[in-house]
């Protein structure tokens, strides 16, 4: 990328503006182009400064971050990183922001000690750099969200009536990170209500966020979507999202029943939940009846899991570079030779149905 990444910081808190500016200015690849105190000022400065990335507070007086984001995506699309409070309402607002086109989000880790905000510095810089790299893939949003604004032909729900039956149920394991919420919002609603496989999803998210995200997906989808709980039985037409802070595995309890097991053992994994942990268990339990899908995201979580599924003679799909917000996780899978199919996001749901 030529030149430094220009960031516009939008927050009504003087402390937060200074804290974010200090953290971002510590990296030579980033420069703070300006600051704004509210949504109205944010829209004006986006037009004036043409920043590479905007960090946008969700909760502000007057025009809040959600409305400001909506206006920005309609008039002058730019990669936006939401800065959200770690509360249930903050999580719901952030999910809405991701649906409206925000690239990613960063939770404010403020638990009474002001200096704790500096713990997000490394993550903040990484996400700003990733957001800047997604600039060429943004689209103007003129509708309420990505599903609502899809062409009719694209969002027609697929049918499973012609699927050839196989012995025993299959399982589809999906892993994603940055850009994943938008990708899942475009893929899962296309699966039919009678989808004949269980779906297990690991989306890298902090606590408070996975349940509201599951609830939102459930509103959009024909299949049932919910946050996973220990002991949940893997069932056709049900998608389970791994809860933040816990690894999700599948285990066979009896010959005909496979269940979810949750663990807070974080040893050896930088992400909790981990896509690798989920997929390796799916490969072990389902074997050739497993389907692995890696969508957009930073890093390489999921590469070993996809290797395990392919080694068990299961099927594997990776999202292509052109439609990824961040081509990190899929690239690791493709470079490792673990992807049977590499396709654009609009084709993912169809490939899943074909494989099942």
Number of C-alpha atoms within 10 A of each C-alpha: 8 5 8 14 22 20 27 25 28 28 26 20 14 10 11 17 19 14 17 21 20 14 18 22 15 12 13 9 15 21 19 19 18 18 21 20 18 22 28 16 14 27 18 13 19 22 13 9 13 17 21 24 29 28 26 30 31 27 21 17 11 10 16 18 28 23 16 21 30 21 19 23 21 16 15 14 23 27 27 27 26 26 23 22 20 18 14 14 15 18 24 19 21 29 23 18 26 24 21 23 26 29 29 26 26 21 22 18 17 14 10 7 8 12 11 12 17 15 13 15 17 12 10 21 19 11 20 25 17 22 25 24 18 20 17 12 13 15 13 16 21 15 13 12 19 18 19 13 12 14 10 10 7 13 17 13 18 17 15 16 11 8 13 9 10 10 6 11 17 24 28 25 28 26 30 27 24 27 25 26 24 23 23 21 20 25 20 21 22 25 23 20 18 15 21 23 22 20 25 28 25 29 27 26 24 16 16 19 23 25 21 20 23 22 15 18 23 18 12 18 20 19 22 18 25 20 19 23 16 13 14 14 20 24 19 18 18 21 28 24 22 30 27 23 21 18 23 31 24 27 19 16 12 8 6 8 11 18 17 21 19 18 13 12 12 14 8 6 14 9 19 24 29 26 32 25 21 25 33 23 19 30 27 17 18 24 21 18 23 27 28 30 27 32 33 29 24 21 16 16 26 28 25 19 27 37 23 22 27 22 15 19 16 24 24 25 25 28 27 20 18 13 17 23 28 25 24 22 25 32 26 22 27 21 10 13 13 24 25 16 16 21 17 15 21 17 13 25 20 17 16 18 20 12 18 22
